[in-house]
């Protein structure tokens, strides 16, 4: 399990110092090459065990790559409960956020006494603020059925509640490290908090409605229908397993606790394809099926693309993994929410991780979309704020493969040459599964990677 250990951090720092001493005594096979090598950094889109599978036959290429992702120390038993849903699960990125998005939706419907999306939306922020604190579907639903206002603290939402924009006021980030097997080394994971609890919303919701009817009460519109809009296919498909496991676990536990408004919650699966066209088709199917809340999309740009359809249909879009900072102020008519924190917070965490290693020339590579270029801009701002000059930063972007193109490649040969000519000491790569091709292009250009 990923846990925070301050003592381990101190030990790791001591080991790092010892390693540097040994390297200085000639233990490195080629110290000149290592001195001129670049360090690789990643983000939530690629710092996953499944990303390592993109490098079959190139063992060790990711060794030493580090990066940040929204991540909280998972409570005891949560991973086991997820594996009861998916026994093959070996990544947990955004599993907690997807679980909490579904649970919050169910609790909001129970407090609203209705499955009407507009009524649910009016309760969502308040579910996480100002009421009686509870931390499980069972205890929270019991209070909500009795007409008690609640303050949910779940798996990812542990400190502050939602802001008035419908997103977390605080966040936890994990600093992750790939090992020589291109898998994440859990023993090196460190956690850091971000955000400000004082920014949480204090707007009172409509009074909670005590449940008076039972099963099949026609007045509440139940059962609550929740639809998936997650990346089962496409560039972000590597992130799908933990997202799916989190949503399914939440549905199971809501229903085990008696359901919402007297009926079991209904789940209707759906793919966003990491593609606006596929996502729009899925949203249309959900609307036709009478879905009240849609969980997704996976990518921030896909959520932006479907928001007009969401608004027109009057349903809720609730993403567990959108981080684009611009979504905080997007026009959504109060129907868009997310359990993932804004990339303004991740930008600060990433800049800190990079600067700890002391590079003077930094290349920031991003996929061309709102997520990639938005986070790239946030990191650049944070680096410059700490004293890194603009001429010490190289900004590069690449076109991701067209949606549905299958094995289409990313051509980053020219970008890799620019990185080499620039003399970068650190390269941050902001992308999804396709960003593996960027790393391969860097290696093919003869740029040594520090391990």
PLY file of the C-alpha trace (Angstrom):
ply
format ascii 1.0
element vertex 451
property float x
property float y
property float z
element edge 450
property int vertex1
property int vertex2
end_header
0.00 0.00 0.00
1.19 3.54 -0.68
1.89 5.21 2.65
3.77 8.31 3.78
6.81 7.66 5.91
8.86 10.66 7.01
11.56 8.41 8.41
11.86 6.63 5.09
12.25 10.00 3.32
15.19 10.83 5.59
16.72 7.42 4.94
16.29 7.83 1.21
18.03 11.20 1.34
20.95 9.62 3.20
21.09 6.79 0.65
21.11 9.31 -2.17
24.06 11.12 -0.56
25.90 7.81 -0.15
25.20 6.92 -3.79
26.68 10.23 -4.92
29.78 9.58 -2.82
30.20 6.11 -4.34
29.73 7.51 -7.85
32.48 10.03 -7.14
34.81 7.14 -6.24
34.49 5.65 -9.72
31.71 3.09 -9.25
29.66 4.47 -12.16
30.41 2.64 -15.41
30.50 5.93 -17.34
30.37 8.98 -15.06
30.88 11.35 -17.98
27.76 10.06 -19.72
25.74 10.27 -16.50
26.90 13.82 -15.84
25.59 14.92 -19.23
22.43 12.83 -19.09
18.95 14.29 -18.70
16.47 13.52 -15.95
12.95 12.49 -16.98
9.80 13.69 -15.22
6.15 12.80 -15.75
2.65 13.66 -14.58
-0.63 11.97 -13.69
-1.21 10.99 -17.33
1.82 8.69 -17.49
3.10 7.99 -13.96
1.38 4.60 -13.79
2.54 0.98 -13.78
0.63 0.39 -17.00
2.80 3.04 -18.71
5.81 0.77 -18.24
4.22 -1.80 -20.56
4.76 0.64 -23.43
8.49 -0.11 -23.17
8.58 -3.87 -23.63
12.01 -4.74 -24.96
13.55 -1.54 -23.56
13.97 -2.59 -19.95
15.25 0.12 -17.66
14.56 3.10 -19.89
12.20 4.58 -17.27
14.48 3.78 -14.33
14.72 6.98 -12.28
11.87 8.84 -13.98
9.83 10.64 -11.36
6.72 12.78 -11.32
3.61 13.85 -9.46
-0.01 12.83 -9.46
-3.02 13.61 -7.30
-2.75 10.80 -4.78
-3.68 10.24 -1.17
-2.46 7.52 1.20
-5.14 4.87 0.74
-6.82 3.68 3.94
-6.40 0.08 5.09
-8.54 -2.34 3.13
-9.41 0.00 0.25
-7.01 -1.66 -2.17
-8.37 -5.06 -1.14
-11.93 -3.87 -1.81
-10.86 -2.60 -5.22
-9.19 -5.92 -6.04
-12.42 -7.69 -5.14
-13.83 -5.77 -8.13
-10.77 -6.29 -10.37
-8.31 -8.97 -9.15
-5.76 -7.92 -11.80
-5.64 -4.27 -10.68
-2.07 -3.00 -10.20
-2.64 0.78 -10.48
-4.74 2.92 -8.15
-4.50 6.34 -9.79
-7.85 8.14 -9.47
-9.55 5.07 -8.02
-10.25 7.02 -4.83
-11.51 10.04 -6.78
-13.86 7.90 -8.90
-15.19 6.18 -5.79
-15.87 9.51 -4.08
-17.54 11.02 -7.17
-20.11 8.22 -7.23
-20.68 8.24 -3.47
-21.11 12.04 -3.36
-23.62 11.83 -6.22
-25.66 9.22 -4.36
-25.59 11.16 -1.09
-26.63 14.37 -2.86
-29.62 12.62 -4.43
-30.62 11.21 -1.05
-30.46 14.65 0.58
-32.35 16.22 -2.33
-35.07 13.57 -2.04
-35.04 13.45 -5.82
-33.16 12.18 -8.86
-33.78 15.46 -10.69
-30.23 16.50 -11.77
-30.73 20.17 -10.91
-31.83 19.22 -7.38
-28.88 16.85 -6.96
-26.48 19.55 -8.20
-27.68 21.97 -5.52
-26.62 19.48 -2.84
-23.24 18.28 -4.15
-20.97 21.01 -2.74
-22.84 20.95 0.57
-22.45 17.18 0.90
-18.75 17.89 1.56
-19.22 20.91 3.85
-20.84 22.19 7.06
-22.91 19.17 8.19
-22.39 16.21 10.52
-19.20 14.47 9.48
-19.38 10.89 8.18
-16.98 8.78 6.16
-18.78 5.81 4.57
-21.83 5.21 2.37
-23.52 3.30 5.19
-23.17 5.94 7.91
-23.74 8.89 5.56
-26.87 7.40 3.96
-28.34 6.63 7.38
-27.96 10.28 8.39
-29.22 11.60 5.05
-32.36 9.42 5.16
-33.13 10.96 8.53
-32.91 14.46 7.07
-29.56 15.28 8.69
-27.17 17.54 6.78
-23.84 15.75 6.34
-20.18 16.49 5.67
-18.73 13.56 3.73
-15.05 12.71 4.14
-14.18 9.75 1.97
-11.10 8.27 0.35
-9.68 11.16 -1.69
-11.61 13.91 0.09
-10.01 13.90 3.53
-9.34 17.54 4.48
-11.32 20.40 2.95
-14.64 20.17 1.15
-15.59 21.44 -2.29
-15.27 25.06 -3.32
-18.21 26.93 -4.80
-16.84 25.90 -8.23
-17.53 22.24 -7.39
-13.95 21.00 -6.93
-11.68 20.11 -3.99
-10.35 22.98 -1.90
-7.39 20.84 -0.84
-5.46 17.99 -2.41
-2.79 15.40 -1.72
-0.05 14.75 -4.26
2.25 11.77 -4.51
5.80 11.96 -5.85
6.29 8.69 -7.73
9.44 6.96 -9.00
9.91 4.33 -11.69
12.39 1.53 -10.94
14.63 -0.49 -13.26
11.69 -2.76 -14.14
9.69 0.24 -15.41
7.29 -0.13 -12.47
6.55 2.34 -9.70
8.55 1.84 -6.52
5.96 2.26 -3.76
8.71 2.45 -1.16
9.88 5.78 -2.58
6.47 7.43 -2.77
6.19 10.65 -0.80
3.02 12.64 -0.11
2.54 16.37 0.16
-0.61 18.37 0.83
-1.75 21.39 -1.18
-4.62 23.85 -1.23
-6.48 25.83 1.43
-9.45 24.58 3.45
-10.67 28.16 3.90
-11.65 28.24 0.21
-14.32 25.58 0.72
-17.88 26.69 0.05
-20.02 27.82 2.98
-23.17 28.41 0.94
-26.05 26.61 2.63
-27.94 24.11 0.43
-31.70 23.62 0.34
-32.80 21.85 3.54
-32.27 18.08 3.34
-35.41 16.04 2.81
-36.17 13.23 5.20
-37.05 10.05 3.36
-40.72 9.25 3.94
-41.44 6.83 1.11
-39.97 3.39 0.62
-38.99 1.32 -2.37
-40.62 2.35 -5.67
-41.86 5.68 -4.29
-42.94 7.44 -7.52
-42.42 10.88 -6.01
-38.61 10.77 -5.92
-37.91 9.59 -9.47
-35.73 6.70 -8.29
-33.85 4.62 -9.11
-30.88 6.92 -9.44
-29.15 6.21 -12.77
-25.42 6.88 -13.06
-23.62 6.51 -16.37
-19.95 6.03 -17.16
-17.99 8.27 -19.52
-14.53 6.86 -18.87
-11.61 6.06 -21.23
-12.14 2.39 -21.89
-10.33 3.00 -25.21
-8.08 5.71 -26.67
-4.90 7.46 -25.51
-5.98 7.44 -21.87
-7.07 3.80 -21.76
-4.12 2.91 -19.51
-5.93 4.83 -16.72
-9.25 2.99 -17.14
-8.86 -0.02 -14.77
-8.58 1.95 -11.48
-11.28 4.39 -12.60
-13.65 1.53 -13.39
-12.84 -0.31 -10.17
-13.49 2.79 -8.08
-16.88 3.50 -9.63
-18.00 -0.12 -9.38
-16.92 -0.38 -5.75
-18.91 2.75 -4.90
-22.04 1.41 -6.63
-21.67 -1.89 -4.77
-21.25 -0.19 -1.39
-24.09 2.31 -1.90
-26.42 -0.56 -2.75
-25.15 -2.72 0.11
-26.08 0.18 2.40
-29.68 0.10 1.17
-29.37 2.12 -2.02
-30.49 5.68 -2.65
-34.07 6.84 -2.14
-35.15 3.30 -1.34
-33.87 1.71 -4.56
-30.55 0.25 -5.77
-28.47 2.68 -7.80
-28.31 1.70 -11.49
-24.98 1.86 -13.33
-24.89 2.17 -17.13
-21.41 1.76 -18.58
-20.02 4.00 -21.32
-16.75 4.81 -23.11
-15.38 8.29 -23.85
-12.74 6.84 -26.22
-10.46 9.80 -25.37
-12.28 11.19 -28.40
-14.93 13.96 -28.59
-17.01 12.11 -31.18
-17.15 8.88 -29.17
-17.85 10.80 -25.97
-20.71 12.77 -27.50
-22.28 9.56 -28.77
-22.04 8.05 -25.29
-23.59 11.14 -23.67
-26.50 10.96 -26.15
-27.08 7.29 -25.26
-27.05 8.10 -21.56
-29.53 10.94 -21.99
-31.85 8.65 -23.95
-31.57 6.06 -21.16
-32.59 8.62 -18.54
-29.22 8.86 -16.79
-29.11 11.56 -14.09
-25.36 11.75 -13.36
-22.49 10.98 -15.77
-19.11 10.07 -14.27
-16.33 11.38 -16.52
-14.86 12.27 -18.83
-11.34 10.96 -18.44
-9.53 13.80 -20.21
-10.22 17.46 -19.48
-10.50 18.26 -23.18
-13.19 15.61 -23.61
-15.22 17.11 -20.77
-14.96 20.52 -22.42
-16.17 19.00 -25.69
-19.28 17.39 -24.18
-20.25 20.17 -21.76
-22.59 21.86 -24.28
-24.43 18.54 -24.67
-24.54 18.12 -20.87
-26.01 21.59 -20.39
-28.56 21.11 -23.15
-29.69 17.82 -21.60
-29.71 19.20 -18.06
-27.74 16.29 -16.57
-24.69 16.30 -14.26
-21.12 15.69 -15.42
-18.86 14.64 -12.53
-15.24 13.83 -13.38
-12.85 11.97 -11.11
-9.74 12.93 -13.09
-10.08 16.27 -14.93
-7.31 18.63 -13.79
-7.38 21.44 -16.39
-7.28 24.66 -14.33
-9.54 26.41 -16.86
-12.43 24.13 -15.93
-12.76 26.01 -12.65
-14.34 28.94 -14.48
-15.90 27.18 -17.49
-19.56 27.98 -18.16
-21.39 24.91 -16.88
-24.68 26.24 -15.43
-23.83 24.50 -12.16
-23.79 20.99 -13.67
-20.06 20.19 -13.74
-18.11 18.86 -10.74
-14.82 17.07 -10.16
-13.04 15.25 -7.35
-9.62 15.83 -9.00
-7.77 19.02 -8.02
-6.89 21.84 -10.41
-3.53 21.71 -12.18
-2.63 25.02 -10.56
-1.87 22.91 -7.50
-0.07 20.19 -9.48
2.04 22.80 -11.26
3.49 23.87 -7.93
4.16 20.30 -6.83
5.86 19.42 -10.14
8.08 22.51 -10.13
9.20 21.63 -6.61
10.07 18.04 -7.60
12.11 19.20 -10.61
13.95 21.95 -8.76
15.04 19.58 -5.97
17.44 18.02 -8.50
18.98 21.40 -9.36
18.68 21.55 -13.20
19.45 24.85 -14.87
17.98 24.11 -18.32
14.53 22.53 -18.41
12.42 21.34 -21.37
8.65 21.14 -20.87
7.00 18.83 -23.43
3.21 18.67 -23.63
0.56 17.04 -25.78
-1.45 19.67 -27.65
-4.69 19.87 -25.69
-6.09 21.80 -22.75
-4.65 19.38 -20.21
-1.13 19.25 -21.65
-0.60 22.87 -22.57
-2.48 24.11 -19.50
-0.27 22.15 -17.09
2.82 23.12 -19.09
1.93 26.79 -18.59
1.35 26.29 -14.85
4.70 24.56 -14.38
6.49 27.26 -16.36
4.91 29.95 -14.19
6.00 28.18 -11.01
9.55 27.64 -12.28
9.93 31.30 -13.22
8.46 32.35 -9.88
11.34 30.55 -8.16
13.98 32.35 -10.23
14.44 30.16 -13.32
14.91 32.55 -16.26
12.70 32.27 -19.37
15.76 31.46 -21.49
16.42 28.44 -19.25
13.06 26.91 -20.18
12.24 25.24 -23.51
8.55 24.77 -24.39
7.65 22.02 -26.85
4.35 20.43 -27.87
3.35 17.45 -29.97
0.21 16.39 -31.78
-1.29 13.27 -30.20
-2.40 10.50 -32.59
-5.82 11.12 -34.16
-8.68 9.47 -32.28
-9.31 5.94 -33.47
-5.99 5.75 -35.33
-4.89 2.59 -33.51
-1.14 2.26 -33.77
-0.45 5.73 -35.21
2.85 7.14 -34.02
3.84 10.47 -32.53
6.58 12.09 -34.60
8.85 13.78 -32.07
12.17 13.48 -33.90
12.42 17.23 -34.48
11.45 17.95 -30.88
14.09 15.54 -29.59
16.74 17.35 -31.66
15.63 20.67 -30.16
16.02 19.22 -26.67
19.51 17.99 -27.54
20.57 21.30 -29.10
19.14 23.19 -26.11
21.29 21.16 -23.76
18.41 20.32 -21.44
19.25 18.80 -18.07
15.64 17.93 -17.23
12.68 17.03 -19.44
9.10 17.02 -18.19
6.70 15.03 -20.39
3.01 15.84 -20.02
0.86 13.34 -21.86
-1.00 10.04 -21.80
0.01 6.60 -23.09
1.24 8.06 -26.38
3.95 10.04 -24.55
5.96 6.80 -24.43
6.80 7.54 -28.07
8.22 10.91 -27.03
10.61 9.20 -24.60
11.60 6.69 -27.28
12.33 9.53 -29.70
14.52 11.24 -27.10
16.51 8.05 -26.60
16.75 7.50 -30.37
18.23 11.00 -30.76
21.24 9.88 -28.72
20.23 11.80 -25.59
21.37 9.90 -22.52
18.79 9.42 -19.76
19.93 9.55 -16.14
19.00 6.43 -14.15
0 1
1 2
2 3
3 4
4 5
5 6
6 7
7 8
8 9
9 10
10 11
11 12
12 13
13 14
14 15
15 16
16 17
17 18
18 19
19 20
20 21
21 22
22 23
23 24
24 25
25 26
26 27
27 28
28 29
29 30
30 31
31 32
32 33
33 34
34 35
35 36
36 37
37 38
38 39
39 40
40 41
41 42
42 43
43 44
44 45
45 46
46 47
47 48
48 49
49 50
50 51
51 52
52 53
53 54
54 55
55 56
56 57
57 58
58 59
59 60
60 61
61 62
62 63
63 64
64 65
65 66
66 67
67 68
68 69
69 70
70 71
71 72
72 73
73 74
74 75
75 76
76 77
77 78
78 79
79 80
80 81
81 82
82 83
83 84
84 85
85 86
86 87
87 88
88 89
89 90
90 91
91 92
92 93
93 94
94 95
95 96
96 97
97 98
98 99
99 100
100 101
101 102
102 103
103 104
104 105
105 106
106 107
107 108
108 109
109 110
110 111
111 112
112 113
113 114
114 115
115 116
116 117
117 118
118 119
119 120
120 121
121 122
122 123
123 124
124 125
125 126
126 127
127 128
128 129
129 130
130 131
131 132
132 133
133 134
134 135
135 136
136 137
137 138
138 139
139 140
140 141
141 142
142 143
143 144
144 145
145 146
146 147
147 148
148 149
149 150
150 151
151 152
152 153
153 154
154 155
155 156
156 157
157 158
158 159
159 160
160 161
161 162
162 163
163 164
164 165
165 166
166 167
167 168
168 169
169 170
170 171
171 172
172 173
173 174
174 175
175 176
176 177
177 178
178 179
179 180
180 181
181 182
182 183
183 184
184 185
185 186
186 187
187 188
188 189
189 190
190 191
191 192
192 193
193 194
194 195
195 196
196 197
197 198
198 199
199 200
200 201
201 202
202 203
203 204
204 205
205 206
206 207
207 208
208 209
209 210
210 211
211 212
212 213
213 214
214 215
215 216
216 217
217 218
218 219
219 220
220 221
221 222
222 223
223 224
224 225
225 226
226 227
227 228
228 229
229 230
230 231
231 232
232 233
233 234
234 235
235 236
236 237
237 238
238 239
239 240
240 241
241 242
242 243
243 244
244 245
245 246
246 247
247 248
248 249
249 250
250 251
251 252
252 253
253 254
254 255
255 256
256 257
257 258
258 259
259 260
260 261
261 262
262 263
263 264
264 265
265 266
266 267
267 268
268 269
269 270
270 271
271 272
272 273
273 274
274 275
275 276
276 277
277 278
278 279
279 280
280 281
281 282
282 283
283 284
284 285
285 286
286 287
287 288
288 289
289 290
290 291
291 292
292 293
293 294
294 295
295 296
296 297
297 298
298 299
299 300
300 301
301 302
302 303
303 304
304 305
305 306
306 307
307 308
308 309
309 310
310 311
311 312
312 313
313 314
314 315
315 316
316 317
317 318
318 319
319 320
320 321
321 322
322 323
323 324
324 325
325 326
326 327
327 328
328 329
329 330
330 331
331 332
332 333
333 334
334 335
335 336
336 337
337 338
338 339
339 340
340 341
341 342
342 343
343 344
344 345
345 346
346 347
347 348
348 349
349 350
350 351
351 352
352 353
353 354
354 355
355 356
356 357
357 358
358 359
359 360
360 361
361 362
362 363
363 364
364 365
365 366
366 367
367 368
368 369
369 370
370 371
371 372
372 373
373 374
374 375
375 376
376 377
377 378
378 379
379 380
380 381
381 382
382 383
383 384
384 385
385 386
386 387
387 388
388 389
389 390
390 391
391 392
392 393
393 394
394 395
395 396
396 397
397 398
398 399
399 400
400 401
401 402
402 403
403 404
404 405
405 406
406 407
407 408
408 409
409 410
410 411
411 412
412 413
413 414
414 415
415 416
416 417
417 418
418 419
419 420
420 421
421 422
422 423
423 424
424 425
425 426
426 427
427 428
428 429
429 430
430 431
431 432
432 433
433 434
434 435
435 436
436 437
437 438
438 439
439 440
440 441
441 442
442 443
443 444
444 445
445 446
446 447
447 448
448 449
449 450
